[in-house]
Amino acid sequence: MECMQVEKRIYKRIRSELSSFGEEDQELDMESLYQKVKEELEGEELGEDEIQEIMQRISFYLSALSQQKMYFDPEVGSEERDVGAKEVEYFPPPWFLPIPLLGEGAWLFQLKDDSGVKREVPKIEVDFLLNYAESSGFATPSLIRVVSDNPEYTDVSFQQWLLSIRIGFIYQVAYPKEAKIGFNGIEDWNFLTPCPHCESFSETVENCSKCGKQIYPHSISSNESSIGGILQNIQEIDTEIFGNRKGEEEKD
């Protein structure tokens, strides 16, 4: 419980620090914010492993916020602009929103297998709900579990996949590409999706990158409709979203 309370205070601290971002000429320095949080955590009466786990989640959180910060750049269409004498339509920036999930919930499941019907209350092992939305609509959110390294597939992985598909989300595990986290955006992280067919982790969301079988239906896992798909091609998606808008303005 103490660990959870500490983590809640850390997110509150981050929110307080970010509140100054709206001020004129105020830069959002994620690296500096990360160091402040780390120093604050080291002063808490927590074990070293607990501190590392919290910092891993904070690193992911700040990386996702860095991605959102990029979308606020006025050059990519977050403000009204004039081209000649014609006013250009306002394009609000996309929203790339990481929501921390703290605590455990009770999830009632009824499953049927060869032995009959079973009722379970599995623990959902996720750290964030990751959302993406723009003016034309929103993507299927992802439930994200943050880990320190390339994960191994277990029975828990299957449970999380089953839970996610029943409640209409994508489930993914995220881990840093390098030991030292950068804060350039979400591209600093690898995302894997558990495949219930070959019992391994896939680099793709809709169809497994290893066995080729379907993990999630196309309707919720395509690049256009899910966070999982967007995360696979985040740079290409950015180009598509903002490049098309710029092209339309040039024509006008």
N, C-alpha and C positions, 0 to 999 in steps of 0.2 A: 504493500500500500504506500509506504514511504517513497519508493522509487517512482510510482505513478504520480504522486503529488509533486515531486520534484520536477518531473517531466512537464506537468501541467504549468508549473511556474515558469519553466523555460519557454514554452510556447507563448505565455503571456508576456514575457520579456521581449521576445522577438516581435510580437505585435506592437509593443510600445516603441521599439526601435524603428519599426517600419512606418509608424505613423508620421514621422518627419519627412517621408519620401515625397509627400505632396508639396513641400515647401519649394520655392523657386531655387533652382540651381543645386538642389540637394541630391547628391549621388547616393546610389544604393550599393554599398560595398559589402557584398556577401562574405568575402574572406575575413574582413575585419569583424563582422557580426559573429561569424563562426568562432573566432578566437575569443571574443567576449563571453560567449556562451560556454565555451570549453573551460575558461578560467573560473567561471561561476560554478560549473559542475564539479570541478576538482576540489572546491571548497565544501562540498556536501559530504555527509557521512554515508557514502555508498561504496560498494565494492568496485574494484577496477573493471570487472566484466560488465557490471551494470552501467557504469559510466560509458564504456565503449559502445554498448548497445544503444544507449540514448543518443550518443553523438552520431552513430550510424544513421539513425532515423532523422536527426536534425540535418545531417548532410544532405539526405535525400530531399527533405522539405525545402531547404535553401536552394538546391538545384532546380526544383520545380518552380520556385518563386522567381528564379533567374530567367527561366523560360517565359514566365508571364511578363516579366519586365521587358523582354525583347518585343513583345506585342504592343507595348505602350509607345514604341518609337513612332513619332508623328510621320516619319517618312514612309511608313507602311500602311497608312490610311486610317489612323485613329483620330484625325482631325478633319474639319471641313477645309477645303482649299479651292481657290479659283484657278481655272485654266482659261486664260483670256478673259472674256466678259461673262463666261458661263460659270455658274456656281456648281461645284462638284458635290454629289451626294455624300452625306456623312456615313462613313463606315466605322462602326464601333469595333475596337480590337477584340480578337478572340479572348475567351477566358480559359485559362489553364490553371485549374484550382486544386491544390492538394488539401484534403481535409483530414487532420489527424484523428484516428480512432483509438481512444484510450479506454481500457477496461474490457470486460468480457460480457458477452450476451448469451442468453439461453436460446438455442436454436433447436426446435423440436423437429425431428426427422422420423419418417416411417419408410423403411426400405424393404424390398422383397428380394430374396435370393433363393438358392436351392434349399436352404433350411427353413424357409418360410418368411413370414413378415417379422421385421425387427423394428423396434423404436429406439432411437438414440438421441442424445443431446450433445452433438459434437461442438468442440470449441472452435470458433472461427479465428484463425491465426493471421490476422491482417493488421497493418499499421496505418494505412491511408486509404481513403476513397479519392480516386483521382478523376477529375471531371474536365471535359473540354466542350466548349460551346462557342458558337458564333451567331451572327444575326440570322443565318439561314436555318439554324437548328443546333442540336446537341448530339454528342457521341455517346454510345453505351459506356458508362463509367467502368473503371477498373478497380478491383480490390487489390491493393498492393501489400505484399509482405517484403520487408527490407531485411536482407541478410548481408553478411560480410564477404561471402565467397560463393563460388559456383555451387548450387545446392544439389543434394541427392534426393531422388524420388523415393517417397515413403507412403505408407497408408494415409498419413495426414494429408499428403499432396492430393490424393484421390478425393478425400473428404472435402477439401477446400474447393476443388474443381466442381464436385457434385453440388455443393452448397451454392456456389456462385451461379451455376447454370440454372438452378431452380429459382433463384431470386432475381435473375435477369442481369447479372454482371459478368465481367471478364475477371478471372483471377490470374495474377501474375506475381512472380518473385523477382525482385530487383536487387542487384548487387553492383558495386562500383567496378568500373573497368580498370582502374588503377588504384594502388594503395593510397595515394594522395588524391583526395577529391578536389576537383576544380568546380567552379560555379559558373560555367559558361551556359549551362542549360541542362536539359534532361539527357542530352547525348553523352554525358559523362557516366551513364549507367547502362548496364545490360538488363534486358527484360526477358524472362523465360516463362513459358506457359506449360503446366503439367499436362501430359497426354495420358488419358486413362487406358489407351489401347496398348501401347508399347511400354508403358510405365517408365517414361523418361521425360525430360524437359525439352520442349520445342522452342526454337528461336522464332517461330511464326505462331500466329494466333488461330487462324481459321483451320488450316490443315497442318498436321505435324510435319516439322522439317526432317524428321527421321523416318517415320513409317508412312507418312502421306495420308493417314486417315483423318477424318474430320474431328476437330476438338470442339469447336463452337460453330453453330449455324452461320451461314454467310450473312444472314439478316442482322446479326449483332456483332459480327467480327470483322467485317470488311473495313478497309482503310477509311472509307467515307462515313462509317457509322459507329466506330468504336475507338476508345482510347488505345486499346491494344494495337489496332492497325495503325493509328496515327504515330504511336511510339516507334513502330518499325521503320517509318519513313519520315521522321519529324522534319528534316531539312527539305525534302521534296514537297511535303505538305505545305510548309511555310512558303515555298516558292510558288506553289499553285494558288494559294490563298491570296498572297500579296501581289504576285506577278501579274495575275489576271486583272486585278484592279488597276494596276499601273498602266497596263496595256490599254484598257478601256479609256482611261483618262487621256492617254496620248492621242487616241483616235478622235476624242471630242475636241 
